[in-house]
Amino acid sequence: MHPTDSALYAAIHAQPDEMRRLLAEGRDGAARAAALLRGRSVRLVGIGTSFHAACVGAWLLTEAGIEARAAHSFDVALYGRDLDPNAAYILISHRGTKTYSRQAGERIAALGAPCVAITAQGAPAPPVTLHLETVPNERSSAHTVSYTGALTLLALIAAELGAERVRAALPALPDIIAAVLAREDAVRACADGIAAARFVTLTGAGPNEITATEGALKLKETAYLLAEGLGVEQLLHGPLVALGPQDVLIAVRVPGPAIARLDAVCDVARAIGVRVLVAGDDPAQGPLAVPTIERLPEVLTPFVTVVPLQLLACFASGVRGTNPDSFRADDPRYRDAFARIAL
């Protein structure tokens, strides 16, 4: 499959329009969600890419002065982590069908605590106080537009709760994403080098530590590359010594308190011989640069820094001849193996 024929490619390119729609249509639901959450600590629950959305969501709600943290659906469902009847919950699940997303929702419902579910359109939700929908369910197994769709609703909720910097900057996001997509030929040109790497490490700081993890997940899901996402300081304290000239480091760089440390770690990696690419605020305006990212508060930059990484994963899958939509269901060995377990 040519990558531009994939459902993944179409979903990546749908993001500016879907974000504009959600910004226009999602305010009423966000206001109702904010009314449920106000005055409580908040636990955001998800699994896979939805867990990454929960992590970014915790940063967004913290910007609004809310005590918020992310919890993994598996830990909530099996271990009862972060179950507190005095807290409020946001349960994020794109398809609404995963085993531990469902069980986590059931445990939260049993508490009687306020719970907002954020899912794709038409997806089932457990018994919750409020159900908000984002975008049409994705045909690709590598979720992109549903991720940024969930982030958009979370940002609208944060704005309703008092995150004024978020409120002011939200309208700029769709145009910045469109500007990234307009540079896709530059991303395509570097896909060969990524696809041939022995190992790809992505790193970031603050809310973009999650972007690094999500970018690595997309490379694994679509191109079946060995990739890992790490916080910049965690990378420095051990993992960096495992990298060498056959490897690639992608640094998610944005203006903020960690930028000097990120640049210093990139200098160390270059001295080792690692190829370094910069996503976001790249002084060299390389293939993963995000135009006008400096217009955004740091807490909103994960909405746009993830987009060149999505494109990179899509084009790397083309180089490697993989189907970026299939989650390897087109390979009998993987299909039969995954038939043994319920996701």
C-alpha positions as CSV (number, residue, x, y, z in Angstrom):
1,M,0.0,0.0,0.0
2,H,1.2,3.5,-0.8
3,P,1.1,5.5,2.4
4,T,-1.0,8.3,0.8
5,D,-3.7,5.6,0.1
6,S,-4.0,4.6,3.7
7,A,-6.7,5.5,6.2
8,L,-3.9,6.8,8.4
9,Y,-2.9,9.4,5.9
10,A,-6.5,10.6,5.5
11,A,-7.0,10.8,9.2
12,I,-3.8,12.8,9.7
13,H,-5.0,15.3,7.1
14,A,-8.5,15.5,8.6
15,Q,-7.1,17.0,11.8
16,P,-7.3,20.7,11.0
17,D,-11.0,20.5,9.9
18,E,-12.0,18.2,12.7
19,M,-10.3,20.5,15.2
20,R,-12.1,23.6,13.8
21,R,-15.4,21.7,14.1
22,L,-14.8,20.6,17.7
23,L,-13.7,24.1,18.7
24,A,-17.0,25.5,17.3
25,E,-19.3,22.7,18.4
26,G,-17.7,21.4,21.6
27,R,-18.1,24.3,23.9
28,D,-21.5,23.4,25.3
29,G,-20.3,19.9,26.2
30,A,-17.1,21.3,27.7
31,A,-19.0,23.7,29.9
32,R,-21.2,20.8,31.2
33,A,-18.1,18.8,31.8
34,A,-16.4,21.7,33.7
35,A,-19.5,22.0,35.9
36,L,-19.1,18.4,36.9
37,L,-15.4,18.6,37.6
38,R,-15.2,22.0,39.3
39,G,-14.1,21.9,42.9
40,R,-12.7,18.4,42.7
41,S,-9.4,16.7,41.9
42,V,-9.6,15.0,38.6
43,R,-8.3,11.6,37.4
44,L,-7.9,11.1,33.7
45,V,-8.0,7.4,32.7
46,G,-7.0,5.8,29.4
47,I,-5.0,3.1,27.7
48,G,-2.6,3.2,24.7
49,T,-3.0,6.5,22.8
50,S,-5.9,7.4,25.0
51,F,-3.5,7.2,28.0
52,H,-1.3,9.7,26.2
53,A,-4.3,11.9,25.8
54,A,-5.0,11.5,29.5
55,C,-1.4,12.6,30.4
56,V,-1.7,15.7,28.2
57,G,-5.1,16.4,29.7
58,A,-3.6,16.4,33.2
59,W,-1.2,19.1,32.1
60,L,-4.1,21.1,30.6
61,L,-6.2,20.8,33.7
62,T,-3.2,21.7,35.9
63,E,-3.0,24.9,33.8
64,A,-6.5,25.7,35.0
65,G,-5.5,25.2,38.7
66,I,-7.0,21.8,39.0
67,E,-5.2,19.0,40.9
68,A,-5.1,16.4,38.0
69,R,-3.2,13.3,37.1
70,A,-3.4,10.5,34.6
71,A,-4.1,6.9,35.5
72,H,-3.8,3.8,33.3
73,S,-7.1,1.9,32.7
74,F,-5.4,-1.4,33.5
75,D,-4.3,-0.2,36.9
76,V,-7.7,1.3,37.7
77,A,-9.6,-1.8,36.6
78,L,-7.4,-4.5,38.3
79,Y,-5.7,-2.7,41.2
80,G,-8.2,0.1,42.0
81,R,-5.5,2.7,41.6
82,D,-6.8,6.3,42.0
83,L,-10.3,5.3,42.9
84,D,-11.6,8.0,45.2
85,P,-15.3,8.9,45.6
86,N,-14.3,12.5,46.2
87,A,-12.5,12.9,42.9
88,A,-14.0,13.4,39.5
89,Y,-13.0,11.3,36.4
90,I,-12.5,11.7,32.7
91,L,-12.4,8.3,30.9
92,I,-10.9,8.5,27.4
93,S,-11.4,5.6,25.0
94,H,-11.5,6.0,21.2
95,R,-13.5,2.9,20.4
96,G,-15.0,2.3,23.8
97,T,-14.5,-1.5,23.5
98,K,-11.2,-2.3,25.1
99,T,-11.5,-4.7,28.0
100,Y,-9.8,-2.6,30.7
101,S,-11.3,0.7,29.5
102,R,-14.7,-0.9,30.0
103,Q,-13.8,-2.4,33.4
104,A,-12.2,0.9,34.6
105,G,-15.4,2.7,33.7
106,E,-17.5,0.1,35.6
107,R,-15.3,0.6,38.7
108,I,-15.6,4.4,38.5
109,A,-19.4,4.1,38.0
110,A,-19.6,1.9,41.1
111,L,-18.0,4.7,43.1
112,G,-20.8,7.1,42.2
113,A,-18.2,9.8,41.4
114,P,-18.8,12.2,38.5
115,C,-17.4,10.8,35.3
116,V,-17.0,12.3,31.8
117,A,-16.4,9.8,29.0
118,I,-14.7,11.1,25.8
119,T,-14.9,8.7,22.9
120,A,-15.2,8.7,19.1
121,Q,-18.6,9.2,17.6
122,G,-21.0,6.3,18.1
123,A,-18.6,4.4,20.5
124,P,-20.2,2.8,23.5
125,A,-19.5,4.2,26.9
126,P,-19.9,2.8,30.4
127,P,-22.5,4.3,32.7
128,V,-21.2,7.9,33.1
129,T,-22.5,11.3,34.1
130,L,-21.7,12.8,30.7
131,H,-20.6,11.3,27.3
132,L,-18.8,13.6,24.9
133,E,-17.9,12.5,21.3
134,T,-15.0,13.6,19.2
135,V,-14.6,12.4,15.6
136,P,-15.9,9.5,13.4
137,N,-14.3,6.2,14.5
138,E,-11.0,5.8,12.7
139,R,-10.5,3.1,10.1
140,S,-6.8,2.9,10.9
141,S,-5.6,1.1,14.0
142,A,-3.0,3.8,14.5
143,H,-5.1,6.6,16.0
144,T,-4.3,10.2,15.1
145,V,-7.3,12.4,14.6
146,S,-9.1,10.9,17.5
147,Y,-6.1,11.7,19.7
148,T,-6.0,15.4,18.7
149,G,-9.8,15.4,18.9
150,A,-9.8,14.2,22.5
151,L,-7.1,16.8,23.3
152,T,-9.3,19.5,21.8
153,L,-12.2,18.6,24.1
154,L,-9.8,18.5,27.0
155,A,-8.5,21.9,26.2
156,L,-12.0,23.3,25.9
157,I,-12.8,21.9,29.4
158,A,-9.6,23.4,30.8
159,A,-10.5,26.8,29.3
160,E,-14.0,26.6,30.9
161,L,-12.2,25.9,34.2
162,G,-10.1,29.0,33.9
163,A,-7.1,28.2,31.8
164,E,-7.0,31.6,30.1
165,R,-3.8,31.1,28.1
166,V,-5.3,27.9,26.7
167,R,-8.5,29.7,25.8
168,A,-6.7,32.5,24.0
169,A,-4.4,30.3,21.9
170,L,-6.9,27.5,21.0
171,P,-8.1,29.2,17.7
172,A,-4.5,29.2,16.3
173,L,-4.1,25.4,16.5
174,P,-5.9,24.3,13.3
175,D,-3.9,26.7,11.1
176,I,-0.6,25.6,12.7
177,I,-1.4,22.0,12.0
178,A,-2.4,22.8,8.4
179,A,1.0,24.5,8.0
180,V,2.8,21.4,9.2
181,L,0.8,19.2,6.8
182,A,1.8,21.6,4.0
183,R,5.4,20.6,4.6
184,E,4.8,16.9,4.3
185,D,7.3,16.5,1.4
186,A,10.1,17.5,3.7
187,V,8.9,14.8,6.2
188,R,8.7,12.2,3.4
189,A,12.3,13.0,2.4
190,C,13.7,12.0,5.8
191,A,11.6,8.8,6.1
192,D,14.3,6.6,4.4
193,G,16.8,7.4,7.1
194,I,14.3,6.7,9.9
195,A,13.2,3.4,8.3
196,A,16.8,2.2,8.1
197,A,17.8,3.1,11.7
198,R,18.7,0.4,14.1
199,F,16.7,2.1,16.8
200,V,14.7,5.4,17.0
201,T,14.6,7.2,20.3
202,L,12.2,10.2,20.8
203,T,12.6,12.6,23.7
204,G,10.9,15.6,25.1
205,A,10.2,17.4,28.4
206,G,7.1,18.6,30.3
207,P,3.9,17.9,28.3
208,N,6.0,16.9,25.3
209,E,7.5,13.9,27.1
210,I,4.1,12.4,26.2
211,T,4.5,13.5,22.6
212,A,7.8,11.6,22.5
213,T,6.0,8.5,23.8
214,E,3.1,8.9,21.3
215,G,5.5,9.4,18.4
216,A,7.4,6.3,19.3
217,L,4.1,4.4,19.5
218,K,3.1,5.5,16.0
219,L,6.4,4.3,14.5
220,K,5.9,0.9,16.2
221,E,2.3,0.5,15.2
222,T,2.7,1.5,11.5
223,A,6.3,0.8,10.4
224,Y,7.0,-1.9,13.0
225,L,10.2,0.0,14.0
226,L,12.1,-0.4,17.2
227,A,11.3,2.9,18.9
228,E,11.1,4.4,22.4
229,G,9.9,7.6,23.9
230,L,11.6,9.0,27.0
231,G,11.7,12.2,29.1
232,V,14.9,14.0,28.4
233,E,16.4,13.6,31.8
234,Q,15.5,9.9,31.9
235,L,17.2,9.5,28.5
236,L,20.4,11.1,29.9
237,H,20.5,8.9,33.0
238,G,21.4,5.6,31.3
239,P,19.6,5.0,28.0
240,L,21.8,7.4,26.0
241,V,24.8,5.2,26.4
242,A,23.0,2.5,24.3
243,L,22.8,4.7,21.3
244,G,25.3,5.0,18.5
245,P,25.8,6.0,14.8
246,Q,23.2,3.5,13.6
247,D,20.5,5.2,15.6
248,V,18.3,8.3,15.4
249,L,17.3,10.6,18.1
250,I,14.2,12.8,17.6
251,A,14.0,15.7,20.1
252,V,10.6,17.3,20.6
253,R,11.8,20.9,21.2
254,V,9.6,23.7,22.3
255,P,10.2,27.1,24.1
256,G,10.0,26.4,27.8
257,P,12.1,25.8,30.9
258,A,13.6,22.5,29.7
259,I,14.9,23.8,26.3
260,A,18.5,24.3,27.4
261,R,18.7,20.9,28.9
262,L,17.2,19.3,25.8
263,D,19.7,21.1,23.5
264,A,22.6,20.0,25.8
265,V,21.5,16.3,25.5
266,C,21.2,16.6,21.7
267,D,24.8,17.9,21.6
268,V,25.9,14.9,23.6
269,A,24.1,12.6,21.2
270,R,25.6,14.3,18.1
271,A,29.1,13.9,19.7
272,I,28.4,10.2,20.1
273,G,27.5,10.0,16.4
274,V,23.8,9.7,16.7
275,R,21.7,11.4,14.0
276,V,19.5,14.0,15.6
277,L,16.3,15.4,14.2
278,V,14.3,18.2,15.9
279,A,10.5,18.3,16.0
280,G,8.8,21.5,16.9
281,D,10.9,24.6,17.3
282,D,13.9,23.7,15.1
283,P,16.3,26.6,14.5
284,A,17.5,24.9,11.4
285,Q,13.9,24.5,10.1
286,G,14.4,20.8,9.4
287,P,11.8,18.4,8.1
288,L,9.9,18.1,11.5
289,A,9.8,21.8,12.2
290,V,6.4,23.3,13.3
291,P,5.9,26.8,11.9
292,T,4.9,29.6,14.4
293,I,5.0,27.2,17.3
294,E,6.3,30.1,19.4
295,R,2.7,31.5,19.4
296,L,1.5,28.7,21.7
297,P,1.8,28.3,25.4
298,E,3.9,25.2,26.1
299,V,0.9,23.2,27.4
300,L,-0.7,23.4,23.9
301,T,2.4,22.5,21.9
302,P,1.6,18.7,22.1
303,F,-1.3,19.3,19.7
304,V,1.1,20.4,16.9
305,T,4.4,18.7,17.7
306,V,2.8,15.2,17.3
307,V,1.7,15.9,13.7
308,P,5.1,15.7,11.9
309,L,5.7,12.5,13.9
310,Q,2.4,11.1,12.7
311,L,3.5,11.9,9.1
312,L,6.9,10.4,9.7
313,A,5.4,7.2,10.9
314,C,3.1,7.1,7.8
315,F,5.9,7.6,5.3
316,A,8.3,5.3,7.1
317,S,5.6,2.5,6.7
318,G,5.7,3.2,3.0
319,V,9.5,2.8,2.9
320,R,9.3,-0.5,4.9
321,G,6.4,-1.8,2.8
322,T,4.0,-2.2,5.8
323,N,0.3,-1.5,6.0
324,P,0.0,1.4,8.5
325,D,-3.7,0.7,9.1
326,S,-3.8,-3.0,9.9
327,F,-2.1,-3.6,13.3
328,R,-0.5,-6.5,11.4
329,A,-3.9,-8.3,11.0
330,D,-2.8,-8.9,7.4
331,D,0.0,-11.2,8.7
332,P,-1.3,-14.6,9.6
333,R,1.3,-15.2,12.3
334,Y,0.3,-12.0,14.1
335,R,-3.4,-12.3,13.4
336,D,-3.5,-15.9,14.8
337,A,-1.3,-14.9,17.8
338,F,-3.5,-11.9,18.7
339,A,-6.6,-14.1,18.4
340,R,-5.5,-15.7,21.7
341,I,-6.2,-12.5,23.7
342,A,-8.9,-9.9,23.9
343,L,-7.8,-6.3,23.7
